[in-house]
Amino acid sequence: MLDEETAALKLSALILPACFMTSIPTSERLSELVALLDLEQIEQNLFRAFHPAERTGRLYGGQIMAQALMAAVRTVPDDRPPHSLHGYFLRPGDPSVPALVDVERMRDGRSFTTRRVVVIQHGHAIFNMDVSFQVLERGLEHQEEMPAMAPPPLDKVPAALKNPAFLEWRVEHKALLEEGPHAPRQHVWFRSNGIVPNDPALQTCLLVYESDNALLSTARLPHRGSFVRERMQMASLDHAMWFHHPAVSGWRIDDWLLYALDSPSSSAARGYNRGEIFTLGGRLVASTMQEGLMRYR
């Protein structure tokens, strides 16, 4: 399999349309992903999660996070969307066996609800996460300005893009074709490869799924050309996410979203990465932070 940076560059070299959803059906991979987020409930706070049929090696971290969040959402009233999550990847996930997702009801307050989630395989925790939910409230507002960038414009989708669960277009793809050091920042337009049901929980979990896709590679950009990729061990260590505007506020995962990423630091075999997710209209809907392993062997 291609690593995430190489695959994204090859995908980004293709030009995508701004409004293809009316003519292109939902991809098989997106349909599969939506089905995987429909967890099997075993007990009141215990769920079973399955994996993509063709997945080999280790599980994708975004999938585990999205399934863990969906399990937590199932234990919280609908009027309390998640506002933040903090997770740690403890062991590689095994795609050959289902995972158990255990939700602990930490607190149910008047405004906030807290859940702790542990994902288990082979008798061991592979991922844990705390999620906080909040009733919808009004308050003071400000936000970072969205970078002045437009999504890709053309009028038809290349056949190669009809299968992935998400379509991605990396703004800096031409510069990144050169194998050499680059500034530790990148901008990625993404959207689901098909229409997604108007379910705020599902929309949010799909956003979490995709949020893990480009973060880790950002810390690698300043060092390109100075290492052999096959000798670089890369793995997400943790992931934090804040939802500034819930899905019920109007954004959709099947509309273009801009992921603005940067990496302020890498040291001690770890890379630190940040991301901001904007709607096409410029609203900052979510922010992410992640530290990942960057060990040269």
C-alpha positions in Angstrom: 0.0 0.0 0.0 1.1 3.6 -0.6 1.8 5.7 2.5 -0.7 8.5 3.1 1.5 11.3 1.7 2.3 9.5 -1.6 -1.4 8.5 -2.1 -2.6 12.0 -1.4 -0.1 13.5 -3.8 -1.2 11.1 -6.6 -4.9 11.9 -5.8 -4.3 15.6 -5.6 -2.7 15.7 -9.1 -6.2 15.1 -10.4 -8.6 18.1 -10.6 -12.0 17.7 -8.9 -15.3 19.4 -9.6 -16.9 21.8 -7.2 -20.4 20.3 -7.4 -20.4 16.7 -8.5 -22.6 15.2 -5.9 -25.8 15.5 -8.0 -24.4 13.2 -10.7 -22.1 10.8 -8.9 -23.5 8.0 -6.7 -22.1 7.3 -3.3 -18.9 5.2 -3.6 -18.8 1.7 -2.3 -16.1 2.6 0.2 -18.2 5.4 1.7 -21.2 3.1 1.9 -19.0 0.5 3.7 -17.8 3.2 6.1 -21.3 4.4 6.9 -22.3 0.8 7.6 -19.2 0.3 9.9 -20.3 3.2 12.0 -23.6 1.5 12.6 -22.2 -0.3 15.6 -23.7 -3.5 17.0 -25.0 -2.9 20.6 -24.3 -5.8 22.8 -25.2 -4.3 26.2 -26.3 -0.9 27.5 -22.7 0.5 27.3 -21.0 -2.1 25.2 -20.7 -2.2 21.4 -19.1 -4.3 18.7 -17.2 -2.6 15.9 -16.2 -4.2 12.5 -13.6 -3.2 10.0 -13.3 -2.8 6.2 -13.2 -6.2 4.5 -10.1 -5.5 2.5 -8.1 -3.9 5.3 -4.7 -5.5 6.0 -1.8 -4.6 8.3 -3.1 -2.4 11.1 -6.3 -0.4 11.4 -6.6 3.2 10.4 -6.7 5.4 13.5 -9.5 7.6 12.1 -11.8 4.6 11.9 -11.2 3.6 15.5 -11.8 7.2 16.7 -15.0 7.5 14.7 -16.4 4.2 16.0 -15.4 5.1 19.6 -17.2 8.5 19.2 -20.3 6.8 17.7 -20.5 4.5 20.7 -20.3 7.4 23.1 -22.9 9.3 21.2 -25.3 6.4 21.6 -25.3 6.9 25.3 -26.0 10.6 25.3 -29.2 12.5 24.6 -29.5 13.9 21.1 -29.6 17.5 22.3 -26.0 17.3 23.5 -23.5 17.2 20.6 -19.8 16.5 21.3 -17.7 19.6 21.8 -14.3 17.9 22.4 -12.5 14.6 22.4 -9.0 13.5 23.6 -7.8 10.0 22.6 -4.6 7.9 22.8 -3.6 5.1 20.5 -2.2 2.4 22.7 -1.6 -0.6 20.4 -2.0 -1.3 16.6 -5.5 -2.4 15.7 -6.0 -5.9 14.2 -8.3 -5.8 11.1 -8.9 -9.5 11.2 -11.1 -9.5 14.4 -13.9 -7.2 15.6 -13.3 -4.7 18.4 -15.3 -4.3 21.6 -16.1 -0.6 22.4 -16.8 -0.1 26.1 -18.4 3.2 27.2 -18.2 4.4 30.8 -20.7 7.1 31.8 -18.4 9.4 33.8 -20.8 12.4 34.4 -24.3 13.6 33.4 -24.6 17.3 34.4 -27.1 20.0 33.6 -25.0 21.4 30.7 -22.1 18.9 30.2 -21.9 15.1 29.8 -18.7 13.2 29.9 -17.9 9.7 28.5 -14.8 7.5 28.6 -14.4 5.0 25.8 -12.0 2.0 25.6 -11.6 0.0 22.4 -10.5 -3.6 23.1 -9.0 -6.4 21.0 -7.4 -9.7 22.1 -8.1 -8.7 25.8 -6.1 -5.4 25.6 -7.0 -1.8 25.2 -5.9 -0.5 21.7 -7.4 3.0 22.1 -9.0 5.1 24.8 -10.8 8.4 24.6 -12.6 10.9 26.7 -15.5 12.8 25.1 -17.3 15.8 26.4 -20.8 16.8 25.2 -22.6 20.1 25.8 -26.2 21.4 25.4 -26.5 24.0 22.7 -25.8 27.5 24.1 -25.2 31.0 22.7 -22.1 33.0 23.7 -19.4 35.3 22.5 -17.9 34.4 19.1 -14.7 35.0 17.2 -12.6 32.8 15.0 -9.4 32.6 12.9 -9.9 33.7 9.3 -10.0 31.1 6.7 -7.1 31.1 4.2 -8.1 32.7 0.8 -8.3 29.4 -1.1 -11.0 28.0 -3.4 -11.8 24.3 -4.0 -10.9 22.7 -7.3 -13.2 23.7 -10.1 -13.7 21.2 -13.0 -16.9 19.7 -14.2 -16.4 16.0 -14.1 -14.9 13.4 -11.7 -12.0 11.2 -13.0 -12.8 7.5 -12.8 -10.0 7.0 -10.3 -11.9 9.0 -7.7 -15.1 7.1 -7.7 -14.1 4.5 -5.2 -12.5 6.2 -2.1 -14.7 7.1 0.9 -13.4 10.7 0.7 -12.2 12.9 -2.1 -9.1 15.0 -1.3 -7.3 17.8 -3.1 -4.0 19.1 -1.7 -3.5 22.7 -2.6 0.3 22.5 -2.6 0.4 19.3 -4.6 2.5 20.7 -7.4 5.2 22.0 -5.0 5.2 18.7 -3.1 5.9 16.7 -6.2 9.5 17.8 -5.6 11.3 15.5 -3.2 12.9 18.0 -0.9 12.3 20.1 2.3 9.0 22.0 2.4 7.5 24.4 5.0 5.6 22.4 7.6 2.2 23.4 6.5 -0.4 22.2 3.9 -4.0 22.8 2.9 -6.3 19.9 1.9 -9.8 20.2 0.5 -12.0 17.2 1.3 -15.6 15.9 1.1 -17.3 12.6 1.3 -17.5 10.7 -2.0 -21.3 10.8 -2.1 -24.3 12.1 -0.2 -24.4 11.3 3.5 -27.6 10.9 5.5 -28.6 14.1 7.4 -27.7 12.6 10.8 -25.6 15.0 12.9 -23.9 12.1 14.8 -22.9 10.4 11.5 -21.7 13.7 10.0 -19.5 14.3 13.1 -18.1 10.8 13.2 -17.2 11.0 9.5 -15.4 14.3 10.2 -13.4 12.7 13.0 -12.5 9.8 10.6 -11.1 12.1 8.0 -9.4 14.4 10.5 -6.7 11.8 11.1 -5.7 11.5 7.4 -3.2 14.3 6.7 -2.1 15.4 10.2 0.9 13.2 10.7 2.4 13.8 7.3 2.6 17.5 8.0 5.5 17.1 10.5 7.4 15.1 7.8 7.4 17.9 5.2 10.5 19.9 6.4 12.5 16.6 6.4 11.6 15.3 2.9 14.7 14.2 1.0 16.7 13.6 4.2 15.4 10.1 5.0 14.4 6.8 3.3 10.7 6.4 3.7 10.9 2.7 4.1 13.0 3.2 7.2 10.7 5.8 8.8 8.3 4.4 11.4 5.2 6.6 11.5 2.2 6.2 13.8 -0.3 8.4 15.5 0.2 8.6 19.3 -2.8 10.7 20.3 -5.5 12.9 18.8 -7.5 15.8 20.2 -10.4 17.6 18.5 -12.7 20.5 19.3 -16.0 21.1 17.6 -16.6 24.8 17.5 -19.9 24.4 15.6 -21.9 21.2 15.8 -23.2 19.5 12.6 -26.7 20.8 13.4 -25.4 24.3 12.7 -25.5 23.6 9.0 -22.1 22.2 7.8 -22.1 18.9 5.9 -19.4 16.3 5.3 -20.6 16.0 1.7 -19.7 19.7 1.1 -16.2 20.9 0.5 -14.2 21.5 3.7 -10.7 23.0 3.9 -8.2 21.4 6.3 -5.5 24.0 7.1 -2.5 22.1 8.7 0.8 23.1 10.3 3.5 21.5 12.4 5.2 23.8 14.9 7.7 21.2 16.1 9.2 17.8 15.8 11.7 16.3 18.3 12.5 13.2 20.3 11.2 11.0 17.5 7.8 12.7 17.6 6.0 15.2 15.4 3.5 17.7 16.7 0.7 18.8 14.3 -2.3 21.1 14.3 -5.3 21.5 12.0 -8.3 23.8 11.4 -11.3 22.8 9.4 -13.3 25.4 7.6 -16.5 25.3 5.6 -16.6 26.7 2.0 -18.2 29.8 3.5 -15.3 30.4 5.9 -16.7 29.1 9.2 -14.2 27.4 11.5 -16.1 24.3 12.6 -13.4 22.2 14.2 -9.7 22.2 15.3 -7.4 19.3 15.8 -4.0 18.5 17.4 -2.0 15.3 17.2 1.4 14.0 18.1 2.8 11.1 16.1 5.8 8.8 16.2 8.5 9.7 13.7 11.2 7.1 14.4 14.0 6.5 11.9 15.2 2.9 11.9 
